[in-house]
Amino acid sequence: MGFCLLAIDGDCAAGAMSEKADFIPLETIPEVLRQYLRNQLERQIEGQLMKYNISPKFTDLCREHHALGNALIDCGIFQHKWHKRTDWIICELHKGQPLNQKGPFNRCSIEGAE
């Protein structure tokens, strides 16, 4: 068994730039990735709460998201800017594929993730 990041929305999700959802196998969840996923959720919440007026908090969260995404590229977990423009969930792997998720999938072999 193991786990992965699975693209659920954005550029690398199924039906966006490809018909396959990217997934990134992981051995651990580094602190920078934990911060990125927390930021992703906070941005989603703030985006819903602010309605049509962009809040200073949302702007700060977007800046943080950009910096954390660059850090994930630098450490080799994300491969490119399109991974930054994608929403992710942590998902269990079974036989090398995301468990209980609808495919097809594109397995990303990225140096810093495995």
C-alpha positions in Angstrom: 0.0 0.0 0.0 0.9 3.7 -0.1 -0.6 7.0 -0.9 -0.5 9.7 -3.5 -1.7 13.2 -4.4 -4.6 12.9 -6.8 -5.6 15.8 -9.1 -9.3 16.5 -8.6 -9.8 19.9 -10.2 -7.7 22.3 -12.3 -5.2 21.9 -15.0 -4.1 18.3 -14.2 -7.5 16.8 -13.3 -9.3 14.5 -15.7 -11.1 16.5 -18.5 -8.9 19.6 -18.3 -5.6 19.4 -20.2 -5.9 15.6 -20.5 -8.6 13.0 -20.1 -6.5 11.4 -17.3 -6.1 12.7 -13.8 -2.5 13.1 -12.6 -1.4 11.3 -9.5 1.9 11.7 -7.7 2.9 8.7 -5.5 4.3 9.7 -2.2 6.5 8.1 0.5 6.0 10.8 3.0 4.1 14.1 3.4 6.7 16.8 3.8 5.9 19.9 5.8 5.8 22.1 2.7 3.2 19.8 1.2 1.1 19.9 4.4 1.2 23.7 4.2 0.3 23.7 0.6 -2.8 21.5 1.2 -3.9 23.6 4.2 -3.5 26.7 2.1 -5.5 25.1 -0.7 -8.5 24.5 1.6 -8.2 28.0 3.2 -8.2 29.6 -0.3 -11.3 27.6 -1.2 -13.1 28.6 2.0 -12.1 32.3 1.7 -13.1 32.3 -2.0 -16.6 31.2 -1.1 -17.0 33.6 1.9 -15.8 36.8 0.1 -18.5 36.7 -2.6 -17.6 39.3 -5.3 -15.1 41.5 -3.3 -11.6 40.1 -3.3 -10.5 40.2 0.4 -7.0 41.0 1.6 -7.0 37.6 3.2 -7.7 35.9 -0.1 -4.9 37.9 -1.8 -2.4 36.8 1.0 -3.5 33.2 0.6 -3.0 33.4 -3.2 0.5 34.8 -2.7 1.3 32.0 -0.1 -0.1 29.4 -2.5 2.2 30.6 -5.3 5.3 30.5 -3.0 4.4 27.1 -1.6 3.8 25.7 -5.1 7.3 27.0 -6.2 8.8 25.3 -3.2 7.1 22.0 -4.2 8.6 22.4 -7.7 12.0 23.2 -6.2 12.0 20.1 -4.0 10.8 17.9 -6.9 7.3 17.0 -5.8 5.6 19.2 -8.4 7.0 19.0 -11.9 5.6 22.2 -13.5 3.3 25.2 -13.1 0.2 23.2 -14.1 0.6 21.1 -10.9 0.4 24.4 -9.0 -2.9 25.2 -10.8 -4.5 22.0 -9.7 -6.5 21.0 -6.6 -5.3 17.8 -4.9 -6.4 15.3 -2.4 -4.4 12.7 -0.5 -5.5 9.2 -1.7 -4.6 5.7 -0.8 -2.9 3.6 -3.5 -3.9 0.0 -4.3 -1.8 -2.0 -6.9 -0.2 1.3 -7.9 -3.5 3.1 -8.7 -5.6 5.5 -6.6 -8.1 3.5 -4.5 -11.8 4.0 -5.0 -11.4 6.7 -7.5 -12.6 6.9 -11.1 -9.8 6.8 -13.7 -8.1 6.9 -16.1 -5.0 8.1 -14.4 -1.6 9.5 -15.4 1.1 8.4 -13.0 3.7 11.2 -12.4 7.1 9.9 -11.6 8.7 12.8 -9.9 12.1 12.7 -8.2 11.2 14.4 -4.9 8.0 12.5 -4.3 9.2 8.9 -4.1 
